[in-house]
Structure formats: structure tokens, C-alpha cells
Amino acid sequence: MAKPILFPLLFITTAVFLGFFISSAESRPPFACDPRNGLTRSLKFCRANLPIHVRARDLIGRLTLAEKIRLLVNNAAAVPRLGIQGYEWWSEALHGVSNVGPGTKFGGAFPGATSFPQVITSAASFNESLWEQIGRVVSDEARAMYNGGMAGLTYWSPNVNIFRDPRWGRGQETPGEDPVLAGKYAANYVRGLQSPTGIRLKVAACCKHYTAYDLDNWNGVDRYHFNARVSKQDLADTYDVPFKSCVVEGKVASVMCSYNQVNGKPTCADPDLLKGTIRGQWGLSGYIVSDCDSVGVMYDTQHFTSTPEESAAAAIKAGLDLDCGPFLAIHTDLAVRRGLLAEADVDLALANTITIQMRLGMFDGEPSAQPYGNLGPRDVCTPAHQQLALEAARQGIVLLKNSGSLPLSTARHRTVAVIGPNSDVTVTMIGNYAGVACGYTSPLQGISRYARTIHQAGCSDVACDTNNLFGAAEIAAHEADATVLVMGLDQSIEAEFRDRVGLLLPGRQQELVSRVARASRGPTVLVLMSGGPIDVSFAKNDPRVSAIIWAGYPGQAGGTAIADVLFGTTNPGGKLPMTWYPQDYVAKVPMTNMGIRPSRGYPGRTYRFYKGPVVFPFGHGLSYTSFKHSLALAPTDLSVLLDTNLFATKNYSTLSSNAIRVKHAKCDLLSSLFHIDVENTGNMDGTHTLLVFSTPPAGQKWSPNKQLIGFHRVHVIAGSKQRVKINIHACKHLSVVDEFGIRRIPMGSHSLHIGDLKHSISLQANLEGIKV
């Protein structure tokens, strides 16, 4: 999502026309149903004791068509005669309350908010409870700012698109390349943000950008013109998985459709995607919103219809409820007058948005008398919240290489040379879609708490165009007991609408690393800040670079977390949520090819299908201790029960290719509990991320090499063991998607991979006790 760029003047004048404003007062007056307003307080839609659908229907029935149309856009107009204020729907909370959208502002009693690590870094923790906890903190701060008149209650976060191509500038915003990981992140973060009590919500989350959106601007192709050609198999098996999890498991309040087309249709005007899948199959109870100006893009850039009113009608009839941008406010009236759209279609869209506003308590009168009404400035940037930001950064840091030099010792490494363009950064650490942080600790500041530091930037910025600062960096490394190089990327290299050209370190960074490593008197540690993977094969293979750490974009406390890992206060336990490819991979794979599976001359994507060489694999991450796995309880076979009605209706396709359709199996009875003992065989307490993969039976051409089916993060004291219980569910975890987009459970021997362990479980079809 981006700030509207296609109609800048029109957007501004429309905002004025719609009467949009955000109050900057210290406390927010009621959005509607002010108990002091005798003209509105007795209206039916103001009665909080009535069912919400009754209240919403009553309100919509009181609106004129002109009033309705001005509620179809993000800067919704006030309806003064009904006591309803204008409302800005667009706020962001990707990893902390953000001021990217116009609905949120910082200042006065709210100078900043807790800025957690960028999503790709938090994803590396593989910690579901952490993701939900972060969401709860972010929504506490969001509610506090809403109560103070500085924010909205509808947040267009999280971004759950699959990180398909390592060059994508927005990959940093996502939970990575694996659909199961992305889905679990989505559901947990949404649950934390929304913190539902019954049907009531603390804030409303939004999963974006639906669907198959992961190209912004590459090689002359941009997201406004791109038609993503996607097979039914890849759509069901990969691209749609996190969105389904968001809706079905997370109960998200909103889904955002994307700029691009999918198989020739704009996603925001495709009834099969919006009404059919999101609302029909998955059961969304909420609203569908466009990415900003994407309805305008549909007409002006993609030329999907011959007139603007036809585009407005197509979007609303497909299931779009809200437009981020002015397009629907301008063109819906003519669409109705020309008979392209019925007023009832507008009513249906408003029912979905107004219902969410009512679930948020916006029609319940005085905010201070409502749940969360007591939250205020004292609940933002609290010590506990900032401590959680630090803990999240620690959990997300990944140790990629260690030849034994880490952790550093405060006794032996009293002087540390801290070098690199990211060595003393602050804003770089919070990535994009961030707000104003409570405060920052840079890597240099963090390391300075452990040792005396000698600082040299080495490069004036991450572009590192010249080597004129290299000499001073080499001298610093030679004088110190240890050297830490903090290198990598920032938003000038990877960002929204800025996809990367290649995977190498920018400019002359690699030269700086190699020269400093040669000059260093002590161990040399390379710390990388980035959202996407970097080909650092040179450092991986250089014995003078003794350790490599990936910190992602670690948030406001990133410097402290990095230093804690370097000196062993924290034993790293993060794992890579995406594959790190070599540079030559991208030469073989155009970003415009959406295929996940390999084909002739095309190597495929992600660890699930790509079999070629990698710099570091998905799930890679080292520790300062060692762990051993053993199976305490591991079933070896599972009987897959079928519904007897299948054969009564002669549905023989159930058993095609020796694989049962998931919807035809009795899924409630198809789970097995595995007990896995994790033993810490080293000398340091540590947290281990247990990853469980499955490989389906051989001969299934439409199956992945392996797929993640579960993960669990467990803390194990040195010399002890912990038992982890993981439930393997055949329908969820052992199924695959065929070429027609149908999810099936292959019969036969499935292999489970748990660390260095391999275990087989045999599945056999069973019709009421008769094996098939």
C-alpha cells in the first residue's frame, strides 16, 4: 500500500469535500450517539443493547444516497444531522502504531509509540505467543492514541503476502516464504491486535494484499500494470494460504485486495476472489477494502472498463466495501443513476463497514465509558512494552555462521572496532511502515555497554560508492581486540515500489568487509541488517570472517539485542524465514514468473520446490549450545476414515491418484500426537526452535520436496531435556494440492523430518472399518 499517487490534487480536494479531519484534542468526543445530544441519543442505531445487525440496518435506512456514497471511501464524511463525525479508515500498525496512513499522528501527549522489529525479523523467532503478545501491545497503544484523538481504530495490517522472490522490496513486511509460517503469524498477530471480547474488537485488523501480490517495480514492470498469471494449484497451495488462515483462524475484520490483476482480472473487481472466496468459502465477517487508489488504477491504468462508473460498479458488485482513495465517492452516483449498480449494492457494502465500526464501539457514545476507554498516554511506550520490543529483537536474530569466536568475552575483547554504514543507525533499524519510536539504541551504543569501542563508518551510507574511508576502518580493526562490521541494506535499497536488482551487498561493501577482516587483529564478526536475503558467500567461505549474524531490521532496541547476542547475554535461537539464494539464482528467475514449482529451464521457488544451491537454507540458525532430538512417542500408521455418503453419490474422484479429497475425509478423527524430547547437550542454556517438515509419498508429481507442518520454540537448560508435544493432523499437515487446486491427502508412507531425525507414518484409506 502506498500514499495515493495517481490523483494527488484530486485526493486532497476530495478530502476537503468529504469533510475529513482528525481531532488533535487531548480526548476524543464520541464518534456518534453522544448521550448529550437529545436529537440522536434515542435513535435505534444508538441503542447498544440491540443486536448490531439491527442497529446497522436502522442507520443505513436513515441515510440518503449521497450520504451513503460519501461513506464508501477511507476519509468518510460526517453526517451531522445524525451526530456522526467524519472518520479516517486508513491507519497502519505493521509492527507498531505507524503514521504512514493519515489516520494516525504523533505529537503532544503521544510523541511516539513502541517500534517492534520489522515483521521478517519477528517471524524468525517462530514464536506464536510472541506474535500475539506484540499485537496486544500495539493495539493497547493504538486504543490509547484513539482515545486521545490521535489515531483511528481500523489498521491495515498485517501484510501476509508470501515472500516469493528475494528481490521484492516489501519482503521485509512479510512473515517469509512459507505459507504455514505466514498463516500462523497472520492468525496470531490479528488475534493480538483485535483482542476480541465476544463480537467486540479492541481494534480492527486487515490482512493484505489479496492476492498473488509480490512485485512492485522490477525491470520496467510495476504493480499497477502487472497481470499475475497463477495456476489454481499455486493459488490454493501457496498464495491464498495465509489469507485463509487470517480469516478462518484469526477472524480478521478486513481483507485488502491488491493492485495487480490475477489471471487477467483486477483483484478488486473479481467476484470469484472477493465474494466467492473471501466472503463465501472462508466466511469473512467484516469488510473488504481496496489498496490505495487501486480502483482508480483499474480504470486509468489497466483500462478494465470503458467508463469510470463501470469500474465503480464492477468493484462494488464484486464485493468491495471500501475504497482507499476518492474514486467511489466521485463515480458511484452516476453508476447508480445509469443502472449499473443498485442502491442495495451500496447498502450491502455499508453494512459491512458500519458493522465493524459498531463492533469497535464507535456508535456507543462516550469513549471513556467503554472498554479500553481508560487507556491513555501513560499506556504508550511503557517500560514493559519497550522490554517486549527488546525481547522480540533478541528472539529474531539469527546466527548464520560461527567458527567459535562468538560469544565475545568482556575479559578478552575489551576494545571492539565497530565498523560499517549500519553501525550507528537508528531509523534504519525499524524498517518501513514504522512510526516514531519511543527511543533508539544503535549497534554502536549497544556494544559500548560491553566494551570500549573504536567507531569508523567505513562507508558514508549503504550505497558505499567509494573506498576513501576504508583505510581508517582497517586501522581501527588492527587496533581492537575484536571487530564487528554492521553492514547490509536500508530503505534506499529495498522498499515499497523499490525492488532490488540483485542479491549482493551494495556498492563496495564486500570489499570493505574483506579488507577489514584481513586487517583485524582479533575475530571479525559480520552483522547484516536487511529485510531480504543477501548473497554473502564470500564471507561464509572466508575463514577470517569468523561469524555472521542476521538481525533483519530489529526495531528500536536493535542495538541492545545485537550486543546481547555478540557477548552471549542472549543465546541466539532465531531461524531464517526465507531461503538465501546465490546471486546467479535471480538470473534464472524473472520476477514476473509467478510459478512456485519448477518447470523446464525454471528452477522453482522457495525451499519447498527449489533444489539448487543456497547460501543459507530456510530454517537455518545456529546456537551457542547444541541440541539433540529423540522421539518418545511417534505413531507409525494412521487410518483415514471416509464419509460413507461419498460412495452413495458415486463420487469416485475421491480416490483419484491414490489421494483422498480433504473435504471427503472425516478430518476431526485424523490427528496423531508426537512426543519429541529436546536435549541441550551443550554448556549454555538456550532456546531451540523445533521445526517439523513432512515429505509426501514418492511419485506425487504435484507435491513439494518437503513442507513445514509445525514448529515449537522451547527453552532448555544446559544438560537437561524438554518434551515437546506436536499434533500432526492429516488434513492440515499431510495434505497437498493437485493441479486443479484441490487439496488431497496422499495415501502411503509420509516422511517426517525433525532436525536430524526422520520418521515414517503410513496413511491408508478406510471406509467404515473396511480398508480401501
Long-range contacts (C-beta under 8 A, 24 or more apart in sequence): 1-92, 1-156, 1-208, 1-209, 1-256, 1-291, 1-292, 1-324, 1-496, 2-292, 2-496, 2-497, 3-100, 3-292, 4-292, 4-293, 4-324, 4-325, 5-293, 6-293, 6-296, 6-297, 6-300, 6-301, 7-293, 7-296, 7-325, 7-326, 10-326, 10-330, 11-293, 11-325, 11-326, 14-73, 14-75, 14-326, 14-329, 14-330, 15-75, 15-326, 17-329, 18-70, 18-73, 18-75, 18-76, 18-77, 18-86, 18-329, 19-77, 19-78, 19-86, 20-75, 20-76, 20-77, 20-86, 20-88, 21-86, 22-88, 22-102, 22-103, 22-105, 22-149, 22-150, 22-152, 23-149, 24-105, 24-107, 24-108, 24-149, 24-150, 25-148, 25-149, 26-108, 26-109, 26-148, 26-149, 27-147, 27-148, 27-149, 27-367, 27-368, 28-146, 28-147, 28-148, 28-149, 28-367, 29-85, 30-83, 30-364, 30-365, 30-366, 30-367, 31-84, 31-85, 31-87, 31-357, 31-362, 31-363, 31-367, 32-82, 32-83, 32-84, 32-85, 32-362, 32-363, 33-83, 33-363, 33-364, 33-365, 34-83, 34-365, 34-366, 35-365, 35-366, 37-83, 39-83, 40-82, 40-83, 41-365, 43-82, 45-363, 46-363, 46-365, 48-363, 48-364, 48-365, 52-199, 52-355, 52-358, 52-359, 53-351, 53-355, 55-358, 55-363, 56-350, 56-351, 56-354, 56-355, 56-358, 57-351, 59-354, 59-363, 60-347, 60-350, 60-351, 60-354, 63-350, 65-333, 65-336, 65-343, 65-346, 66-333, 68-343, 68-346, 68-347, 68-350, 69-328, 69-329, 69-332, 69-333, 69-346, 70-329, 71-350, 71-353, 71-354, 72-316, 72-321, 72-322, 72-323, 72-328, 72-329, 72-332, 72-346, 72-349, 72-350, 73-322, 73-323, 73-324, 73-325, 73-326, 73-327, 73-328, 73-329, 74-289, 74-292, 74-322, 74-323, 74-324, 74-325, 75-102, 87-152, 87-357, 87-362, 88-152, 89-152, 89-154, 89-289, 89-322, 89-324, 89-353, 90-152, 90-154, 90-156, 90-292, 90-324, 91-142, 91-151, 91-152, 91-153, 91-154, 91-155, 91-156, 92-155, 92-156, 92-157, 92-433, 93-138, 93-139, 93-142, 93-155, 93-157, 93-193, 93-203, 93-205, 94-118, 94-119, 94-157, 94-158, 94-159, 94-173, 94-432, 94-433, 94-434, 95-119, 95-122, 95-134, 95-138, 95-430, 95-431, 95-433, 95-434, 95-555, 96-138, 96-141, 96-430, 96-434, 96-435, 96-437, 96-555, 97-138, 97-141, 97-142, 97-145, 97-151, 97-435, 98-433, 98-434, 98-435, 99-435, 99-436, 100-433, 100-434, 100-435, 101-156, 103-151, 103-152, 103-154, 104-145, 104-150, 104-151, 104-152, 104-435, 105-150, 105-151, 106-150, 106-435, 106-436, 107-150, 108-148, 108-150, 109-148, 109-376, 109-377, 110-144, 110-145, 110-148, 110-150, 110-377, 110-380, 111-436, 112-380, 112-381, 112-435, 112-436, 112-437, 112-438, 112-439, 113-138, 113-141, 113-145, 113-380, 113-381, 113-435, 113-436, 113-437, 113-438, 114-138, 114-141, 114-380, 114-381, 114-385, 114-386, 114-388, 114-389, 114-437, 114-438, 114-556, 115-389, 115-430, 115-434, 115-435, 115-436, 115-437, 115-438, 115-555, 115-556, 116-388, 116-389, 116-392, 116-555, 116-556, 117-389, 117-392, 117-393, 117-396, 117-552, 117-553, 117-554, 117-555, 117-558, 118-172, 118-173, 118-430, 118-431, 118-432, 118-434, 118-531, 118-552, 118-553, 118-554, 118-555, 119-158, 119-159, 119-172, 119-173, 119-174, 119-175, 119-185, 120-163, 120-171, 120-172, 120-173, 120-174, 120-175, 120-176, 120-531, 120-552, 120-553, 120-577, 120-578, 121-392, 121-393, 121-396, 121-397, 121-551, 121-552, 121-553, 121-554, 121-555, 122-175, 122-185, 122-392, 122-395, 122-396, 123-174, 123-175, 123-176, 123-181, 123-182, 123-185, 123-396, 123-577, 124-176, 124-395, 124-396, 124-397, 124-398, 124-550, 124-552, 124-574, 124-575, 124-576, 124-577, 124-621, 125-392, 125-395, 125-396, 125-573, 125-574, 125-689, 125-713, 126-181, 126-574, 126-575, 126-577, 126-689, 126-691, 126-711, 126-713, 127-395, 127-713, 128-184, 128-185, 128-188, 129-188, 130-391, 130-392, 130-395, 131-184, 131-185, 131-188, 131-189, 131-192, 132-188, 132-189, 132-191, 132-192, 133-192, 133-388, 134-189, 134-192, 134-388, 134-392, 135-188, 135-189, 135-190, 135-191, 135-192, 135-193, 135-194, 135-195, 135-205, 136-192, 136-193, 136-195, 137-192, 137-385, 137-388, 138-192, 138-193, 139-192, 139-193, 139-194, 139-195, 139-202, 139-203, 140-202, 140-372, 140-375, 140-379, 140-385, 141-379, 141-380, 141-381, 141-385, 142-193, 142-202, 142-203, 143-202, 143-203, 143-372, 143-375, 144-375, 144-376, 144-377, 144-379, 144-380, 145-380, 146-203, 146-367, 147-367, 147-368, 147-372, 147-373, 147-375, 147-376, 148-376, 148-377, 153-201, 153-203, 153-204, 153-357, 153-360, 153-362, 154-203, 154-204, 154-206, 154-253, 154-254, 154-356, 154-360, 155-193, 155-203, 155-204, 155-205, 155-206, 156-206, 156-208, 156-254, 156-256, 156-289, 156-324, 157-189, 157-193, 157-205, 157-206, 157-208, 157-433, 158-185, 158-186, 158-189, 158-190, 158-205, 158-207, 158-208, 159-208, 159-209, 159-433, 160-185, 160-186, 160-207, 160-208, 160-242, 160-243, 160-246, 161-208, 161-209, 161-213, 161-214, 161-239, 161-242, 162-214, 162-238, 162-239, 162-241, 162-242, 162-606, 163-214, 163-532, 163-577, 163-578, 164-214, 164-238, 164-594, 164-596, 164-605, 164-606, 165-214, 165-215, 165-499, 165-586, 165-589, 165-591, 165-605, 166-500, 166-503, 166-532, 166-533, 166-578, 166-579, 166-580, 166-581, 166-585, 166-586, 167-218, 167-499, 167-500, 167-501, 167-502, 167-503, 167-532, 167-586, 167-591, 168-214, 168-215, 168-216, 168-494, 168-499, 168-500, 168-532, 168-591, 169-216, 169-217, 169-494, 169-495, 169-496, 169-497, 169-498, 169-499, 169-500, 169-531, 169-532, 170-214, 170-216, 170-432, 170-495, 170-496, 171-214, 171-494, 171-531, 171-532, 171-578, 172-431, 172-432, 172-494, 172-530, 172-531, 172-532, 172-552, 172-553, 173-431, 173-432, 173-433, 173-531, 175-242, 175-577, 176-577, 176-578, 176-618, 177-577, 177-578, 177-579, 177-605, 177-606, 177-607, 177-618, 178-577, 178-606, 178-607, 178-608, 178-618, 178-707, 178-708, 179-237, 179-238, 179-239, 179-241, 179-242, 180-241, 180-707, 180-708, 180-709, 180-710, 181-577, 181-708, 181-711, 182-241, 182-242, 182-245, 183-241, 183-242, 183-244, 183-245, 183-246, 183-249, 184-245, 185-242, 186-242, 186-243, 186-245, 186-246, 186-250, 186-252, 187-245, 187-246, 187-249, 187-250, 188-250, 189-250, 190-246, 190-250, 190-251, 190-252, 191-250, 191-251, 194-250, 194-251, 194-252, 194-253, 196-251, 197-371, 199-359, 200-359, 200-360, 200-361, 200-371, 201-253, 201-356, 201-359, 201-360, 202-371, 202-372, 203-360, 204-253, 204-254, 204-286, 204-356, 204-359, 204-360, 205-250, 205-252, 205-253, 205-254, 206-252, 206-253, 206-254, 206-255, 206-256, 206-289, 207-242, 207-243, 207-246, 207-247, 207-250, 207-252, 207-254, 207-255, 207-256, 208-255, 208-256, 208-258, 208-291, 209-256, 209-257, 209-258, 209-259, 209-291, 210-243, 210-255, 210-256, 210-257, 210-258, 210-267, 210-273, 210-278, 211-235, 211-239, 211-240, 211-243, 211-257, 211-258, 211-262, 211-267, 211-273, 212-239, 212-258, 212-260, 212-262, 212-594, 213-258, 213-259, 213-260, 213-267, 215-260, 215-499, 215-591, 215-592, 216-496, 216-497, 216-498, 216-499, 217-497, 217-498, 217-499, 218-499, 218-591, 218-592, 219-590, 219-591, 219-592, 221-591, 221-592, 222-497, 223-258, 223-259, 223-260, 223-497, 224-259, 224-260, 224-297, 224-301, 224-302, 225-301, 225-302, 226-259, 226-260, 226-261, 226-592, 227-260, 227-261, 227-262, 227-263, 227-264, 228-260, 228-261, 228-262, 228-263, 228-594, 229-263, 229-594, 230-262, 230-263, 230-594, 231-595, 231-739, 231-741, 232-739, 232-740, 232-741, 233-597, 233-702, 233-737, 233-738, 233-739, 233-740, 233-741, 234-594, 234-595, 234-596, 234-597, 235-262, 235-741, 236-737, 236-741, 236-742, 236-743, 237-596, 237-736, 237-737, 237-741, 238-596, 238-606, 240-277, 243-278, 243-282, 244-282, 247-278, 247-282, 247-283, 247-284, 248-282, 248-283, 251-285, 252-284, 252-286, 253-285, 253-286, 253-287, 253-356, 253-359, 254-286, 254-287, 254-288, 254-289, 254-356, 255-284, 255-286, 255-288, 255-289, 256-288, 256-289, 256-290, 256-291, 256-324, 257-288, 257-289, 257-290, 257-291, 257-294, 257-320, 258-291, 258-294, 259-291, 259-294, 259-297, 261-302, 265-304, 266-294, 266-297, 266-298, 266-302, 266-304, 268-294, 268-295, 268-298, 268-315, 268-318, 268-320, 269-298, 269-304, 269-311, 269-314, 269-315, 269-318, 269-320, 270-318, 271-317, 271-318, 271-319, 273-318, 274-318, 274-319, 274-320, 275-318, 275-319, 278-319, 279-319, 285-355, 286-352, 286-355, 286-356, 287-321, 287-322, 287-349, 287-352, 287-353, 287-355, 287-356, 288-319, 288-320, 288-321, 288-322, 288-352, 289-320, 289-321, 289-322, 289-323, 289-324, 290-315, 290-320, 290-322, 290-323, 290-324, 290-325, 291-324, 292-324, 292-325, 293-324, 293-325, 293-327, 294-324, 294-325, 295-320, 295-323, 295-325, 295-327, 295-328, 296-325, 296-326, 296-327, 299-327, 309-334, 309-335, 309-338, 309-340, 310-335, 310-340, 312-340, 312-341, 313-340, 313-341, 313-345, 316-341, 316-345, 316-346, 316-349, 317-341, 317-345, 320-349, 321-348, 321-349, 321-350, 321-352, 321-353, 322-349, 322-353, 380-438, 381-438, 381-439, 385-438, 386-438, 386-439, 386-556, 386-557, 389-555, 389-556, 389-557, 390-557, 390-560, 390-561, 392-555, 393-551, 393-554, 393-555, 393-557, 393-558, 393-560, 393-561, 393-562, 394-561, 394-564, 394-565, 394-570, 394-572, 395-573, 395-574, 395-687, 395-713, 396-551, 396-552, 396-554, 396-574, 397-549, 397-550, 397-551, 397-552, 397-554, 397-561, 397-562, 397-565, 397-570, 397-572, 397-574, 398-549, 398-550, 398-572, 398-574, 398-575, 398-576, 398-620, 398-621, 399-547, 399-548, 399-549, 399-565, 399-572, 399-574, 399-621, 399-622, 399-623, 399-624, 400-540, 400-548, 400-549, 400-550, 400-576, 400-616, 400-620, 400-621, 400-622, 401-539, 401-540, 401-545, 401-546, 401-547, 401-548, 401-622, 402-546, 402-547, 402-622, 402-624, 403-543, 403-546, 403-547, 404-546, 405-482, 405-523, 405-525, 405-546, 405-547, 406-523, 406-525, 406-546, 406-547, 406-565, 406-566, 406-568, 406-624, 407-565, 407-566, 407-567, 407-568, 407-624, 408-450, 408-451, 408-482, 408-523, 408-525, 408-566, 408-567, 408-568, 409-567, 410-450, 410-451, 410-567, 412-481, 413-451, 413-481, 413-482, 413-522, 413-523, 414-451, 414-452, 414-481, 415-451, 415-452, 415-453, 415-454, 415-479, 415-480, 415-481, 415-482, 416-447, 416-450, 416-451, 416-452, 416-453, 416-454, 416-480, 416-481, 416-482, 416-483, 416-484, 417-453, 417-454, 417-455, 417-456, 417-473, 417-476, 417-477, 417-479, 417-480, 417-482, 417-483, 417-484, 417-516, 417-520, 418-443, 418-444, 418-447, 418-453, 418-454, 418-455, 418-456, 418-484, 418-486, 419-455, 419-456, 419-457, 419-458, 419-473, 419-476, 419-477, 419-483, 419-484, 419-485, 419-486, 419-512, 419-516, 420-457, 420-458, 420-459, 420-485, 420-486, 420-487, 420-509, 420-512, 420-527, 421-457, 421-458, 421-459, 421-460, 421-461, 421-462, 421-464, 421-486, 421-487, 421-509, 422-462, 422-486, 422-487, 422-488, 422-490, 422-527, 422-529, 423-455, 423-457, 423-458, 423-484, 423-485, 423-486, 424-455, 424-457, 425-490, 425-529, 428-490, 428-491, 428-529, 428-553, 429-529, 429-553, 429-554, 429-555, 429-556, 429-558, 429-559, 430-553, 430-555, 430-556, 431-491, 431-531, 431-552, 431-553, 432-491, 432-495, 432-496, 437-555, 437-556, 438-556, 439-556, 440-556, 440-559, 441-556, 441-557, 441-558, 441-559, 441-560, 442-558, 442-559, 443-484, 443-486, 443-527, 443-558, 443-559, 443-562, 443-563, 444-559, 445-559, 445-560, 446-558, 446-559, 446-560, 446-561, 446-562, 446-563, 446-564, 447-484, 447-559, 447-562, 447-563, 447-566, 449-560, 449-563, 450-563, 450-566, 450-567, 451-481, 451-482, 454-479, 454-480, 458-485, 458-512, 458-516, 459-507, 459-508, 459-509, 459-512, 461-490, 461-492, 462-487, 462-488, 462-489, 462-490, 462-492, 462-493, 462-506, 462-507, 462-509, 463-492, 463-493, 463-506, 463-507, 464-505, 464-506, 464-507, 464-508, 464-509, 464-512, 465-507, 465-508, 466-508, 467-508, 467-511, 467-512, 470-508, 470-511, 470-512, 470-515, 470-516, 473-512, 473-515, 473-516, 474-515, 474-516, 474-518, 474-519, 475-519, 477-516, 477-517, 477-519, 477-520, 477-521, 477-524, 478-519, 478-520, 478-521, 479-521, 480-520, 480-521, 480-522, 481-521, 481-522, 482-520, 482-522, 482-523, 482-524, 482-525, 483-516, 483-517, 483-520, 483-522, 483-523, 483-524, 483-525, 484-525, 484-527, 484-566, 485-512, 485-513, 485-516, 485-517, 485-524, 485-525, 485-526, 485-527, 486-527, 486-529, 486-562, 487-512, 487-513, 487-526, 487-527, 487-528, 487-529, 488-527, 488-528, 488-529, 488-530, 488-534, 489-529, 489-530, 489-531, 489-532, 489-534, 490-529, 494-530, 494-531, 494-532, 499-591, 500-532, 502-535, 502-583, 502-586, 503-532, 503-533, 503-534, 503-535, 503-581, 503-582, 503-583, 503-585, 503-586, 504-534, 504-535, 504-583, 505-534, 505-536, 510-538, 510-539, 513-538, 513-539, 513-545, 514-538, 514-542, 517-542, 517-544, 517-545, 518-544, 520-544, 523-547, 525-549, 525-566, 527-551, 527-562, 527-566, 529-553, 529-554, 529-558, 532-578, 533-576, 533-578, 533-579, 533-580, 533-581, 533-615, 533-616, 534-580, 535-580, 535-581, 535-582, 535-583, 535-615, 536-615, 537-582, 537-615, 540-615, 540-616, 550-574, 550-576, 568-624, 568-684, 571-623, 571-624, 571-625, 571-684, 571-685, 571-686, 571-687, 572-621, 572-622, 572-623, 572-624, 573-621, 573-623, 573-686, 573-687, 573-688, 573-689, 573-713, 574-621, 574-689, 575-619, 575-620, 575-621, 575-689, 575-691, 576-616, 576-617, 576-618, 576-619, 576-620, 576-621, 577-618, 578-606, 578-618, 579-606, 579-607, 579-610, 579-614, 579-616, 579-617, 579-618, 580-614, 580-615, 580-616, 580-617, 580-620, 581-610, 581-614, 581-615, 582-613, 582-614, 582-615, 585-610, 585-612, 597-702, 607-705, 607-706, 608-704, 608-705, 608-706, 608-707, 609-704, 609-705, 611-705, 619-691, 619-708, 621-689, 623-682, 623-686, 623-687, 623-688, 624-682, 624-684, 624-686, 625-680, 625-681, 625-682, 625-683, 625-684, 625-685, 625-686, 625-718, 626-680, 626-681, 626-682, 627-678, 627-679, 627-680, 627-681, 627-682, 627-686, 627-688, 627-716, 627-755, 628-678, 628-679, 628-681, 629-676, 629-677, 629-678, 629-679, 629-690, 629-754, 629-755, 629-756, 629-757, 630-676, 630-677, 630-679, 630-757, 631-674, 631-675, 631-676, 631-677, 631-754, 631-757, 631-759, 632-675, 632-676, 632-677, 632-723, 633-673, 633-674, 633-675, 634-674, 634-675, 634-752, 634-759, 634-761, 635-672, 635-673, 635-674, 635-761, 636-760, 636-761, 636-762, 637-761, 637-762, 637-763, 637-764, 638-670, 638-672, 638-730, 638-761, 638-762, 638-763, 638-764, 639-763, 639-764, 639-766, 639-771, 640-665, 640-670, 640-730, 640-745, 640-747, 640-763, 640-764, 640-765, 640-766, 641-665, 641-666, 641-669, 641-670, 641-766, 641-767, 641-768, 642-666, 642-765, 642-766, 642-767, 642-768, 642-772, 644-767, 644-768, 647-767, 655-765, 655-772, 657-700, 657-738, 657-744, 657-746, 658-746, 658-747, 658-748, 659-700, 659-736, 659-738, 659-744, 659-745, 659-746, 659-747, 660-744, 660-745, 660-747, 660-765, 661-742, 661-743, 661-744, 662-731, 662-735, 662-743, 662-744, 662-745, 663-743, 665-730, 665-731, 665-745, 667-729, 667-730, 667-731, 667-732, 670-729, 670-730, 670-731, 670-745, 671-727, 671-728, 671-729, 671-730, 672-727, 672-728, 672-730, 672-761, 673-725, 673-726, 673-727, 673-728, 674-725, 674-726, 674-727, 674-728, 674-752, 675-723, 675-724, 675-725, 676-723, 676-724, 676-725, 676-726, 676-754, 677-721, 677-722, 677-723, 677-724, 678-714, 678-716, 678-721, 678-722, 678-723, 678-724, 679-716, 679-720, 679-721, 680-716, 680-717, 680-718, 680-719, 680-720, 680-721, 681-719, 682-718, 683-718, 684-718, 685-715, 685-716, 685-717, 685-718, 686-715, 686-716, 686-718, 687-713, 687-714, 687-715, 687-716, 688-713, 688-714, 688-715, 688-716, 689-713, 690-714, 690-724, 690-726, 690-754, 690-755, 691-754, 691-755, 692-726, 692-728, 692-752, 692-753, 692-754, 693-752, 693-753, 693-754, 694-728, 694-733, 694-734, 694-750, 694-751, 694-752, 694-753, 695-750, 695-751, 695-753, 696-734, 696-736, 696-746, 696-748, 696-750, 697-746, 697-747, 697-748, 697-749, 697-750, 700-736, 700-746, 702-736, 702-737, 702-738, 702-739, 703-736, 703-746, 704-736, 706-753, 707-736, 709-733, 709-734, 709-752, 728-752, 728-761, 730-763, 734-761, 734-763
